[in-house]
Amino acid sequence: MELQAMYVQILALVIFTIGLAVALSRRNIFFVLLGIELALNAVNLSFVGFAKTLPADMSVAGQIVPLFSIAVAAAEACVGFAMVILLFRKKESMDADNFTNMKG
C-alpha cells in the first residue's frame, strides 16, 4: 500500500494549524517560538509531499529545498533563543506582553 500525497498534505495542514494556534494563543516566548518552528516543519513536510507526486529526477529538488530550510530554521532557532535569553535577563519574565513596549 502506497501513501498518497493527499494524506501527507492533510497531515501538513493539521500540523501547520496546530503550530499557528500555539504561536498565536500562548504568551510564553518559548511556546511562540515552538509554534513557529512547528509551522515551518509542516511546510517542509508539504514540500516533501508535493515532491512525491513528481517524477524521480524532478523529485530531488522537492526534497533538497526542505533540507536547506531545516538548516536555516536551526540557525534561526539558535539566534531566537539567544535573544530570548538576553530579554529574560533584562525583564526576568517570559511573558510576551512584557516585550511589547521596549524602548532603548
VMD Tcl script that draws the C-alpha trace (Angstrom):
set ca {
  {0.00 0.00 0.00}
  {1.40 3.35 -1.05}
  {0.87 6.52 0.94}
  {-0.90 9.08 -1.22}
  {0.33 12.65 -1.38}
  {-3.09 13.98 -0.37}
  {-2.77 12.40 3.07}
  {0.66 13.95 3.53}
  {-0.80 17.36 2.67}
  {-3.66 16.88 5.14}
  {-1.16 15.96 7.86}
  {0.94 19.03 6.98}
  {-2.18 21.20 7.20}
  {-3.06 19.83 10.64}
  {0.49 20.34 11.93}
  {0.61 23.87 10.47}
  {-2.73 24.71 12.10}
  {-1.52 23.45 15.47}
  {1.70 25.45 15.15}
  {-0.18 28.61 14.18}
  {-2.65 28.18 17.03}
  {0.18 27.71 19.54}
  {2.09 30.72 18.22}
  {-0.96 32.98 18.40}
  {-2.51 31.79 21.65}
  {0.43 31.48 24.03}
  {2.11 34.26 25.95}
  {5.31 32.42 26.81}
  {8.05 33.27 24.31}
  {9.30 29.67 24.20}
  {5.87 28.41 23.16}
  {5.61 31.11 20.49}
  {8.96 30.03 19.03}
  {7.91 26.38 19.29}
  {4.71 27.12 17.35}
  {6.64 28.93 14.62}
  {9.05 26.02 14.30}
  {6.16 23.56 14.13}
  {4.53 25.56 11.32}
  {7.83 25.71 9.44}
  {8.26 21.95 9.73}
  {4.74 21.50 8.38}
  {5.73 23.49 5.29}
  {8.79 21.25 4.90}
  {6.53 18.20 5.10}
  {4.32 19.75 2.44}
  {7.34 20.22 0.14}
  {8.24 16.56 0.52}
  {4.63 15.53 -0.06}
  {4.47 17.50 -3.29}
  {7.83 16.09 -4.36}
  {6.31 12.62 -4.11}
  {3.96 13.43 -7.00}
  {6.82 14.40 -9.36}
  {8.97 12.05 -11.44}
  {12.12 10.73 -9.75}
  {14.61 13.16 -11.34}
  {12.47 16.22 -10.50}
  {11.55 14.90 -7.07}
  {15.05 15.55 -5.77}
  {14.51 19.33 -5.82}
  {11.42 18.96 -3.65}
  {13.47 17.06 -1.12}
  {16.54 19.33 -1.16}
  {14.61 22.55 -0.50}
  {13.37 21.31 2.91}
  {16.93 20.31 3.79}
  {18.11 23.90 3.34}
  {15.00 25.15 5.12}
  {15.77 22.96 8.12}
  {19.34 24.30 8.21}
  {18.07 27.89 8.16}
  {15.48 27.05 10.82}
  {18.17 25.63 13.09}
  {20.22 28.82 12.76}
  {17.10 30.91 13.33}
  {16.23 28.92 16.44}
  {19.71 29.48 17.87}
  {19.51 33.23 17.28}
  {15.93 33.34 18.59}
  {16.78 31.51 21.79}
  {19.82 33.73 22.33}
  {17.58 36.77 22.03}
  {15.08 35.25 24.45}
  {17.83 34.61 26.99}
  {19.01 38.22 26.72}
  {15.46 39.51 27.08}
  {14.90 37.28 30.10}
  {17.99 38.68 31.77}
  {16.67 42.20 31.27}
  {12.96 41.74 32.12}
  {13.10 38.50 34.18}
  {9.90 37.27 32.56}
  {8.95 35.04 29.63}
  {5.57 36.74 29.11}
  {5.34 38.17 25.58}
  {3.23 41.10 26.80}
  {6.22 42.45 28.73}
  {8.13 42.92 25.49}
  {5.53 44.94 23.56}
  {6.81 48.41 24.50}
  {10.57 48.03 24.71}
  {12.50 51.26 24.25}
  {16.23 51.79 24.07}
}
mol new
graphics top color blue
foreach p $ca { graphics top sphere $p radius 0.5 }
foreach p [lrange $ca 0 end-1] q [lrange $ca 1 end] { graphics top cylinder $p $q radius 0.2 }
display resetview
